[in-house]
Amino acid sequence: MRVNKKYSCLPAEEKGIHIINIRAIEDIGYDQHESTLLNSLSKNPDADCKYGLYFRDGKRKVDYILVYHYKKSSSAKTLSRKVHHNDSGVQSTKKDQPLPGKGVQLEMGEGEPQVDYHEDDKRFRREEYEGNLVEAGLELERDEDTKIHGIGFVKIHAPWNVLCREAEFLKLKMPTKKMYQINQTHGLLKKINSVAQKITEPIQPKVAEHKLQTVKRLSYPFSREKQHLFDLSDRDSFFDSKTRSTIVYEILKRTTCTKAKYSMGITSLLANGVYSAAYPLHDGDYEGENVEPNDRKLLCEEWASYGVFYKYQPIDLVRKYFGEKIGLYFAWLGVYTQMLIPASVVGIIVFLYGCATVDENIPSMEMCDERNNITMCPLCDRTCSYWKMSSACATARASHLFDNPATVFFSVFMALWAATFMEHWKRKQMRLNYRWDLTGFEEEEEAVKDHPRAEYEAKVLKKSLRKEHKHKETDKEKLTWKDRFPAYLTNFVGIIFMVGLTFAIVFGVIIYRISTAAALAISSTPSGRSSVRVTVTATAVIINLVVIIILDEVYGCIARWLTQIEVPKTDKSFEERLIFKAFLLKFVNAYTPIFYVAFFKGRFVGRPGDYVYIFHSFRMEECAPGGCLMELCIQLSIIMLGKQLIQNNLFEIGIPKMKKFIRYLKLKRRHSLDHEEHVKRKQRYEVDYNLEPFAGLTPEYMEMIIQFGFVTLFVASFPLAPLFALLNNIIEIRLDAKKFVTELRRPVAVRAKDIGIWYNILRGIGKLAVIINAFVISFTSDFIPRLVYLYMYSENGTMHGFVNHTLSSFNVSDFQAGTAPNDPLDLGYEVQICRYKDYREPPWSENKYDISKDFWAVLAARLAFVIVFQNLVMFMSDFVDWIIPDIPKDISQQIHKEKVLMVEVFMREEQGKLQMLETWKDKEKKKGENCNNHSPRLTRSRSGSLSSCHSYPLEV
């Protein structure tokens, strides 16, 4: 569609209304009726256009909005005007605003201040870009007469012919007239499904899209040549608002502005400040009186409300409003939350089993029995004294809650749960692909994947300009590894530095724990000395939590910057690289303190008389007498709960509201200058401009993936992790829903048939969880030492004597100089032999304090358990993966049925064409015979064929 470049400008002083772009008579045929201008004085034009949802004519829907900043003289009085350019023009509602294209350049008044060079350059780029949009077939209307001073809006509408053209280019599957019956279950399954539907009816959302469908329209990629196949009875609703905005966005990406030094698409124009924002509009208001029914209001009532937390999500309506990519995220989150219910139930049962058997646990009973009179060696040099093992009774009893035989069962169960969850999601994903007509989406994905990013094109252009400057003839340029080598080197060094920074912070917390424990041990109060371990552990975990939350935000920004300097070619490549870097840094940040407690704390302590020191002054930490599993549980629970509560919920609620409040204060300060503007109701695009821009789904997925790691990786130490994850996700779904519906601008709908790289990350975490849980059970808990003692060393086949078996003896006369307790009589008697937890030879042995045979027996058993557990659970997980088909049987049948029906439709169409051709041949033959009967003259053409002496017009 070409833009007519015949413009005229009438002085506003003479006519009272400023009309810029009047098309030629041959384009219009007649001028606008005067009654329209009269009616506009009596009617509210904002109500006619539904407050910004439509153009000023109230007929053409606004599909997209471009926002820009402009400067104007403060003394200039605002004059509003309207220009109607119905088919191929631009409408404007502000004085002295140039139109796109090569049209009129308005002369500035003598008293008007000159615009600076940068503003002028931006205006020229906008003019050219908008002119190119008009040439692409879009219709534009400008509005600068808004409540937000200095902000202009360009409304974009895609007419029917443009929608059809782009839908064909994008191969959008649209519903045809053909409808078919969906296969229904029969017999017992049908009765079970009907009963289940009645039971679950109260928790179903009250939306039409969520109702069970028995018929489905056959879908086919849109084609202008085959429009007769599609149901075009209502053209206004054939392309919904989501599809319309997607089509316009594709045109915006494809259209370029070449007046600058290099070609600029919409992303570059946004990055350079030519436009400040670009977004589709929400369907309308979601609250208030006399609000017309719309999908946004329905989503707010049936989805984005905490009062409906017990209901299923209206996933089909979410997809209809936000697109497939966001719909798949919430569908995945819903499946994950549902699957947490059985995991939570089993975790509670395991925890209750530990509570029920704590009084029957012989090792903890022996530790709590004061009659055993076991004297333990000091926990630190000089300041710490000898202590009774019975003083650690509470820790030993608490450890049994999480360190019991049921924990092993729960670890196996969670490994199988993870495999089942992945298979269940794949099947759910296939059902959604069938329902959303995404079964043949690979070709479109390839097309999107190959579309280069604006930053990449700019970098390539700079490279080609440098070569042209050197007078080198080059073919089509592209970025090679040599061009990216500095970025790759920066990425490598940056990631290594960040990982090293995380390790350094964890090491600093370790120094804090050791020094604080030594300082509290000097305390003269008995209560201070008795609560040393609890105080140190709690404060250290809180420090870790604060550091993790801060570094999470820092690492997210650094990962984005590192990805940007790489200049990936496509958006898909950019997203995958960003996800990989962010996940790597955040994974290390979140789990390093937990890995330390699980696998390193207490492993390199040494023994009394020969301890390992840091900086020659601090002794390495030891585990509690009941083992490090209890401390691991505390560390995991505080970090998991604190991260979910503070980062995932408070930040998600607080930060958007704070930003919204700041924007409100800025606007209020501006509006205080003009009371009339302040009273006027805002247009839809003004309201949406004040919302927070959509930043992508990466943060949403990331927090759920990290939580999935907490649930699976160390579940052997914290069986209640699935329960806390479930409670968090119930809130998280509604919180995210409320954010998308009320706090964010409407994102551009993106088609996707799966969750992308996140699925591979989930599978990787599931495999890693099996290995980590095997090592936690084997090396962190006392499960293996108990089995070894029970079957190798127990005299009566019970656990009696296990605690004494795990303790070694030390002669206090062997302390190094300056390390013995300052107060050796603190317990009221002189100590000659103290005990410590390790497998070493006694002081009266020939090889005193050497590692004993028991240590090697336990180590061999631990390694054997790791190998057996890992291979057995991996095999079971793969078996679950193999036995559950990825595609449900009924869905594969329906997909096959659709293909058969589509072939039938085209076969009938071909048969119809053949019948028409046969009919035409018969008519032609009869006419030829009639001609022969009446006039026998025949003429032979050059090709040798016979033609009738008469000619007849024929339409096929």
N, C-alpha and C positions, 0 to 999 in steps of 0.2 A: 504494500500500500504506500503510495507516494503522498508526501505532504504538499499541499498547495502553498506556494510561497508568495501569494499576492496579499499583502497586508495594507491596511490603512489605519491611521491614527487620528481620532477626532479629539480636539482639545476638551478637557474635562470642564474648563471654565465656561465653555459655550453650551455644552449639552447637559451638564449635570451628572452625567454618567460616563465613565471612561471605557470605551470599547477599543480593544487593541487589534484583534484579529478578525477581520470580516472577510469571509471567503468570496470568491468571484461569483457572479450571477450564475454562470453555467454550473457551478458546484452546488449552489443552494437552491436556486430557482425562485426563492422568495425570501423576504426578510422576516424577522421574528415579529409575531403579532404584538401590537401595542398593549393588548389586554394582558399579556404575560407580565409586562412591567408594572401595570396597574395592580394586578393580583399580588405581585410580589410585595407591594406596599402594605397590603391588608393581611396577608398570610405570613406565618412564621416560616421562613425558608429552611430553618434548621429542622423543624418538625417534618417538612416535606422530604428531606433527605435522611430522615431518621437519625439526626444528629451525627452525621458524618459517615454513616454506613453506605450511603449512596451519593452519587454526584448531585449537583444542585438541581438537576432536572427530576430527581426522585425516581429515575428509572434504571440508570446504569449503576451497577454495584461496584463498590470500591474493593478491588482485589489485593492491592498492595499500596504501601505508603513509603515515600522517600522524604526524609527530613533534612533540612539544611539550616545553617545559621546565616544571617545577613545583617549588615550594618545599615542604619538609617539615621537621619538627622533627628535629634530629640525634639526639635521645634516643628518638624514636619507634622502636619495634621493627618491623621489616618482617614483615608477615603476608601470605602469598599466599593467594589464593582464586580460585575459578573460578565463573563464572556462565554457564549455558547458556541462550541465547535464540535458539532454533534458526531461526525463520523471520523475525522482524521485530524482534528485540531486539538488545541489546548485551551482550557478555561483557566482564567486567573481571577483572583478576587483581591488584588492589591495594586495600588498605584505605582506607576513607573517600574514595573517588573518586566524584563525582557522575556520573550517567549523562546522556546527551543527552536532550533533550526536556523536557517540563514535569513531570518525575517528582519524585522525592523529593529534598529538600535535606537532606543529612546534617548532624547537629548535631555541632559540634566539642566535644571534651572541655574541661573547665575548665582543665586544665594545658597545653592546646595553644595555641601562640602564634597570634595573629590574622594572617591573610594581608593584605598591603598592598592598597591599592585597585587598583593596576594588575594585580596577579596575579588578584584577584577578578574584575576586568572581563574579563580574557582567559579565565578559566574559564567565565564566563557565556556568552561568545561561542562558545567551543568547545561548550558544552552545546547551545546553540541550533542551531549549524551541524550538529553530529552528529545532532541530532534531525531536522533537515531532510533529512539524507542517508538516515536510516532511513525517513522518509516517502517518499523517492524510490525506495525499494525495496532499498537496499543493506543489507548485514548487517555489523555492526561488532563488534569484540572488542578490548578495551583490555588493555594489558600495561604495568605499571609495575615489575614484579618483574624487573628486568634488571640486567646487569652495570654499565651506565652509570647512575650515580646521578644523580637529578634529571631524568632523561629518560623520558618516557612515549611509548608507541607505540599508535596506533590502527590495527588491521588491518581492511581493507575487503575484502569479498567480494561479487561481483555474482552473484545467482542467475540461473537459466536464463531466467526470464520477463523480467528486466531486460535481460539481454544481447540477447534477441530484440527487445524494444521499441526499445532504443537502436540496434541494428544497422539496424533499419528506418528510424529517424529519420536516421541518418548515411548511408543508402543504401550500405551496405557490400556489395561484390560477394562472394558466397560461392559455392563450388562446388556444382553441382547433381548429380543422379544421372546426367544425360546425359553420355556420353563420346563423343569423336569422334577420328578418326585425323588426325594432323598430316601435311600434305603432305610427302612425301619426294622428294629429288632422284633422278633416273634417269640411266642411261647413264654417260657419262664423269664427270660431276660426282659421281655416287654413288661411283665407284671412287676419285676423288681425295679425297673426304671420308673414306672408310674408311681410306685410307692415312695421311691427316693425323691421324686419331684414334689410330691405332696409334703413330705417331711421337710424338705429344704425350701419350700415356697416362702416362709417368712424371712429367710436370709438371702433371697434373690432381689437384686435391684429392680425398681419399678421403671424400667425403660423398655421401649419396644425392641431395640436391637438385641436385648438379652433373652428374649423369648425363644423357645425351641421352634426351629423352622422345619417344616416338612417338605417345602418346595424351595427350589433355588433357581435363579436365572443363570442361563449359560453365558459365560463371559468370553470375550474375544478382543484381541488388540484392535483399537479403534482405527477405522479406515474411512476416509471420505468417499471412496468409491463404493463402499458397502454400507452406507448410512441406512439403507433400507433394512438391514439386519437388526439395528439397535432401536430401543424403545425411546423415541424422541418426542413422545406426546407432551412432555413438559421440558422445554429446553432450558428454562431457568434453573431447574434442579437436577438436570442431567449431569452437569459438572458441579459437584458440591464445592463449598468454600475452600476446603483443604486442597482439592485438585486444582482449582483456579489459581490459588496462591503459588502452588508448586510450578504451574506452567509459567506464570509471570516471572517467578524467580529464575527459571531456566533462561528466559529471554533476557533478564537483567544480567545474568552471568555471561551470556553469549554476546551481548551488545557492548561495544567498546567506544572509548573516547580517544581520538587520535590527535587532538590539537596539542596535547602535551608532548614532551620529548619522546615518550613511549606510550604504547597503547594501554589504556586503563579500563578494566571492567569495573563492576560494582564493588567488588572487594577492595580493589586498589583505590577507588574513589572514596570509600568509607575510611580506609587507612590514612589517606592524605587529607581528610577533613573536608573534602568537597561536599560530601553528604555526611551528616552526623549519625544517621540511623536509617535502617530499612527493615520493614517488618510488615507482615499481614495483620489484619485487624481481628480482634475478638468478635464473636457474633453479637455481642450486646452486653448489657449490664447483667450481673448475677444476683443483685439484691436491690431492694427499694420497692416503692409502691408503683403500681401500674407498669411493671416491667413485662414486656412482651415475652412469651415463651421462646426460648432458644436453647441450643445444645449446651452452651456454657452454663446457663442457669440450672439445667437439668443435671449436669455434671457436678455442680456445686452442691446440689441437694442430695443426690444419690451416690456421690463418690467422695467429694472433697469435704466431708463433714465427719467430725469425731463421733457423732451420734449414730453413724451407720458402720462403725468399725467391725461389727459382727457379720456384715453382709458381704457377698461376693462383689468383685469389682465389675462394672459394666465395660469390659475390655473392648467390645465391638464399638461402643460409643466413644471410648478413648481413642481408638484407632481412627474413627471417622473424623474426630475433631483435631487430633494432634498428628496423625500419620502413623505408619506402620512401625517405625523405629522406636518411637516413644511407647506405642502400644505393646511392642514386644518386651520392652523393659519392665513395664508394670505387670505384664503377664508372667514374666520370669520371676519377678519379686513375689507375686501371688503364689506361684507354684512352690517357690522356696519356703515361703512362710507356712504353707499348708504342710509341706514335708517336715517342717520343724515340730509339728504337733506330736507325731509318734516318737521322734527322737527325744522330745521333752518328757514325755510320759515314761519312757524307759530310763532316762537319766534320773528322774525323781525316784523311780523304783530302786535303782542302784544306790542312790543316796540314802533312802529309807532303810535299805538292807544294811548299809554301814552303821546307821544309827541303832538298828535293832540288835546288831551283833557286837557292838562296842564293849558291852560288859562281859562278853564271852571270849574276847580276844586275849589269849594267854600272854603274848609279848607285852602288850600295854599293861596288863594286870601285874606282870612281874616288875615292870618299870615303876609302877605306882606303889608297889609293896615296900614300905619302909623297913621291913624286917630283913630285906636283902642287904641293906647297909652298903651299897656300892658307892665308893668314893671316886669321883671323876677328876681328871687332870684339869688344870686351869685353862680357861679359854683365851687368855692373853698373858703377856709377860709381866711379871712383877706386880702390877696393880690387881690382877685377878687372883682369886684364891681358889682352893679346892671346893667342890660342890657335890651335893648329893644327887644321884640320878632321880630320886623320887620327886625332886623339885620340878622336873620336866614332865610330870604326869599329865598335865592338861594338854600339852603339845602332842604327847604320844596318843592320847585318846582321840584328839581331833584328827590326827593323821589317819587313823583307822577309817574315818568316814569316807576318805577318798582313796585309801590304799588297802584294798581288800580284794578277794578273788573275783567279785562281781565287776571290778574295774576292767579286767582282761576281757570278759565277755562284752562289756560295753564298747571297748575299743574295736573288737571284731564287728560288733553290730554297727558302729558308726562308719566303718570302712565300707560295709555292704550298703549302708544307708546312702552314702555319697554316690556309689555306683548306681543305685536305684533312682536316686534323685536326677542324675544326669540322663538316664534312659527315659524317665518319666517326662523330663523337659523336652527331649527330642521328639517324643510322641505328641506332646502338647503343641510343640512348634509346628509339626506337620499338619495338625488339625487347623491351626490358625492360618497356615499358608493356603490350605484348601479353601477355608472360609473367606479369606481375604483376597483370593485369586492371585496368589504369588507363586503358583507351582512352576511357572516357566519364566523365572525372573533372572536367569543367569545372563542372558544377552544384555539386559538393561544394566546389570551390575558392571559388566565389562565396559559398557559405554561410559558410565559415570566414573569408573576407575581410571580410564584413560584421559579424562579431561584435566589438563594441567592447571595448577593453581596460579593465581595472579602473581604471587611473589616469585614463583619459579620463572614465569614468562619475563618478568622484569629483570631478573638476574641474567637470563639468557640474552635478553636484548642489550644489557650493559656489556656483556661479553662480546657480542657481535659488533657493537659500536666501537669497542676498543680495537678489534681487529680491523674494522674499516678505517679507523684512524691511522693504523699502521700500513694501510694500502694492501691488505691481504684479501684475496678473494676466497670467500668461505661458503660452504653449503649451509644447510639449515643447522644452526648451532644447538648443542645440548650440553648440560653440565656433566662433566666426567668426574672420576674419582680424584683427579688432580685438583679440580676446582673445589671439591668438597673436603679435601684432605685436612685443611686447617680446622674445619668444623668437626670432622671426625676426631681429630686429636684433642680439640677442646672438650668434646663429649666424653672421651675416654678419661682424660685428666680430671674433668669435673665430677664424673660419677665416682671415680676412685677417691677423690678428695671428700665427697659427701659421705661415702661409706666409711672412710677413715674418721671423719668428724663424728659419725654416730658411735663408732667403737671408742673414740676418745671420751665422749660424754659418758658412755656406760662405764668406762674405766674410772672416770672421775667420780661417778656415783659409788663405785666399789671402794675407792679411797675414802669417800665420805662415810660409808658404812663402817669401815674398819676403824677409822679415827674416832668416830662418834661412839662406837662400842667401847673403845679403850677409855674415852673420856667419861662415859657414864659409869664405867666399872669403878672409877675412883670415887664415885658418889658415896658419901658417908651414910646415906639413908638405905635401909634394907630394901624398901620398896623400889628405889631407883635401881638398885643392883638386880633385883628380881625381874624387872620389866625391860631390861636392856634389849633383849632380842626382839620383842614386840615393837618397841619404840623405833629401833633402828630400821626394822623391816618396813613398818608403815610409812615413816618419813621418806625412806629411800624410794619406795614405790610411788609416792605422791610426786616426788621430784621427777622420777622417770615419766610419769603421766604428763606433767606440765611440759617437759622437754619434747615428748612425742607429739603433743598437740601443736606446739609452736613449730617444730621442724616439719610437721606434715604440711602446713601452709607454705613454709619456705620451699620445701622440696617440690611442691606442686608448681610454683612459679619458676623454679630453676629448670624443671623438666620441660616446661613449655618453651623457655628461652633456648635451651639446648636443641630442642626440635626445630625451632624457627631458624636457627643459624645453619642447620643442615639443608634447608630449602628443599624439602621433599617435593616430588613432581605433582602428586595427586593428593586430594583431600583424604582418601582412604589410607594412603601411605603415611601422611602426616598424623592421622589419628592413631594408627597402629604403633608408630614410633613413639608418640607421646605416651600412649598407654603403657608401653613396655618400660620406658624410663621412669614414669611416675610410680608404676607398680613396684619396680625394683627398689627404688629409694624408699618408698613408704613401707614396703615389706621389711626391709632391713631395719628401718626406724622403729616399727611397731614390735618386732619379734626379737631383736637383739637382747634386750634385758631378760626376756623370758628364756631364750636359749642359754644365757649365762647361768641362770639359776638351775635350769634343767640338766645341763651337761658339763658345766665347768666348776660351779661352786662346790667346794669341799673335795675336789679331785686332786689338787696339788698343794695340800696343806703341809705335808711332811708328818713328823711325829714328835712327841715331846722329847726335848733335847736336841732335835735336828729339824726345826721348823723352817718353812720357806718364807722369806721376807721380801717385801716390796720396798725399794729404796733403803734397804738395810735397817728399816725401823718398824714397818707395819707387817704384822703377820697376816697370811692369807686367811680368808673366812672359812669357818667350818659349818657343816650342816648341823641341824638340831639332832638330839639323840634319836628322834623318831624318823629321821631322814629329811631330805630336802623337798619331798613331795608336797608337804603342807605349805612350805614357803612358796613353792611354785604355784600352788592353788591360790594363795593370797595375791601373788604378783599378777597372775592371769585375770583373776576376778576384778581387781581394782582397775587395771588398765582397760579391760574390756568394758566394764560398766561405766567408768569415767569417760572413756573415749566416746561411747555411744551417747551418754547423757549430755556431756559438754559440747563435744565437737559436732556430733550428728544432729542433735536436737536443739540445744540452746543456740548454737551458731546459726543453724538453718532458720530458726524462728527470729532470733534477735537481730542478726546482721541485716537481713532484708528490711525488717521493720525500721531499723535505725537509718538505713539509706533512704527509705521512703519518707521518713520524718524530716531528714535533712533537705531532700528535694522539696518537700512541702513548705519548709521554712523559706527556702530560696524563692519559690514561686510566690509565697505570701508577701515577701519583701518587694517583689516586682509589681504585684497586683495592687499593693497599697497606693501606688502612684495613680491608678486608674480604677476608681470604684465601679464605673459602668462596666468595664471589662470583667471585673471580679464577680459581678452579679450574674453575668451572662453564663448560661449553661455550657459546659465544655463539649466539644465534639468528641466522637469516639476515638479518633486518631490522637487527639490531645491527651485524653485519659490514658491511652495505651502508651504514649510516649513517656509518661511519668512512671511507668512500670519498669522493673528491672529487666535488662536484656537477657535472653536465653544464652547460657554459657556452655551448653552441651551436656551430654549424659555421663561423661567420664567421671565427674565427682560422685554422682549417684551410684554408678556401678562400683567405683573404687571402695567406698565405705562398706558396701555389701560384700565385696570380695574379701576385704580384710576381716570382716566379721565371720565370713565362712571359714577363714583360716583359724580364727579363735575357736570356732565350734568343732573343727575337725582335727587340727594339728596336735593340740595338747588336751584332747578330751579325756584322756586317761587320768589326768590330774584334776579335772573339774567337770564332773558329770552334769552339773547344773547349767553349763554354758548354753546348750540348746534352749533351755527354758528362758533364760535372760534374752537370748537372741530373738525368740518368738515374741516376747513382750515388747521388745524394742521395735520389731518389724510391724506389729499391729499398729503402733503409733506412726512408724516411718511411712507406711503406705498412705495414710490419710494426710500426713504432714507434707509429703511430696506432692500429693494430689492437690492440696490446698495451695501450695506454692505455684504449681503449674497453672491452676485455674485463676487465681486471684492476684498473685504477686509478680508473675513474669509476663512479658510480652508473648504473644502467640508465636511459637517457633514455626519455621517453614517445615512442612511435612516432608519427610524423607522416607523413601521406600526401602525396606530391608526385609529379608526372609529369615534372618537368624540374628543372634546377638554378637556375631563376629568373633573377634579375638578373645573376648571374655570367656567363651566356652572352652577354649584351649587352656586358658589360665585356670579355670575351675577344675578341669581334668588333671592338670599338673599338681594343683594343691591336693586333690584327692589321692593321687599316687604318693605324693610326699608325706601326706598324713599317715599312711600305713607305715612308712619307714620311721617317722618320728615317734609315733605311738609305740612301736616295737622297742625303740631305744629308751623311751620314758619308762615303760613297764620293766624293761630289763635292767637298766642302769640307775634310774632315779628312784624307783620304788624298791621295797624289800621283798617283792614277790618271788624273785628267783632265789635269793639267799634263804628264804623260808622253805622253798621246795627242796633245795639242796640239803638243808639241815634235817628236814622231815624224812627224807628218803636215804640219807647217807650217815647222819650222825646221831639222830634221835634214838635213845635207848628204848623207849616205850612206844614209839610211833606217834607221839604228840609233840606240841611245840614247847613243852616245858624245857627250860634251859637254853632257849634260843638267844635271849638277850646276853647271857653270859658267854655264849659261843662267839658272838660278834664283837666282843670287847677284848682288847689286848691289855697286857699289864706293863707298867713302867715303874722303875725304881727311881724315887725322887732324888737319890744321890747322883743320878746321871744327868741332871739339869746342867745346861751350860752356865758359865759364870754370868751373873747379872740377869738371869731369866727366871729364877725361882721366885715363888710368891713372897711378897714382903711380910705377909701375916700368915705363916704356915699353920698357926693354931686357931684359925678363924672358925673351924668346925668344933673346937673344944677339945681336940685330941691331936696327937702327933701322927702325921700320915707318912708311911714308908712306901706303900705301893698304891699308885692311882691307876685308874682304867681310862682307856680312850678307845674310840670306835675305829677298828681296823683289824685286818688279818695279818698279825706279825708274831714272831717268835717271842716268848717271855724272856725277861732279863736273866733268868737262871739257865737259859739254854746256851749251847755252845755258840750258835750263830744268833746272838740276841738281837732283837729288833729287826731281823731280816724278814722279808715277806714269806709267809708260811704257805704250806701246800693247800690249805683251805682256800686261800685267795685265788690260786690258779684253778681250783675245782669250780669255784663260784664264777670266775671269769669265763671258763669254758662253757658252763651252763648258760651264762648270759648271751654269749655269742651264738650258741646253738639255738637259743630261743629266738633271737633276732632273725636268724636265717629261716627257721621253720615258720615263725609267725608271718614274716614278710611274704614268703612264697605262697603259703597257704591262703592268706587273705587276698593277695593279688590274684591267685587262681580263682578264688570264689567271686571276686569282683568282675573278672573277665568272663566268668561263667554267667553271671547276672547280665552282663553287657551282651553276651551272645544269645542268651535264651529269650530276651525281650526284644522283639522286632522294633526297628526304628520307626517304621511307618505302620500305623494301625491298619488292620485288614480292611475295615469298612472304608477308610479313607482311600486306600489304594484302589478299591473297587469303584468308588465314586469318581476318582481321577480318570480311571479307564473308561467309565461310563460317559464322562464329559467329552473325552476324545472321540468316542464312537458317535455321540450325538452331533458333535461338530462336523464330523465327516459326513453324516447323514444330511445335515443342513446344506453343506456345499454340494453334495451329490444332487439333492433336489434342485438347487439353484442351477446346476449344470444341465439337468434334465429339462428344466423350464426353458433354458436358453435353446437347447436342441429342439424342443417342441416348437418354439417360436420360429426357429430357422426352417424346420420342416414345413410349418404352416406357410411361411413366406415363399418357400420353393414351390409348394402346391399352388399357391395363388399365382405365382409367376408363370408356372406351367399352363394353368388354365387360361391366363391372359394371352399367352403365346398361341394356344390352340384357337382361341376366339379370333385372334388377329389373322391366323392362317385361313380360317373359314371365310372371313369377310374380305381380306385382301391378301392374296398369295405372294405379294412381293416381299422378299427377304433380302437383306444386305449382309454381306460378309465383312466382318471387321478385319483389321490388319492381323490380328492374332489368330484368325481362322474361325472364330466363334460366330454363331448366328445370332443376330439381334432382331427384335421385332421392328416392324415398320412404324409402330406407334411407341411412344414413350409415356410411361406413367410414373408419377411421383410415388415414392414408397417410403414409409416410415417403419423402422423396426424398433 
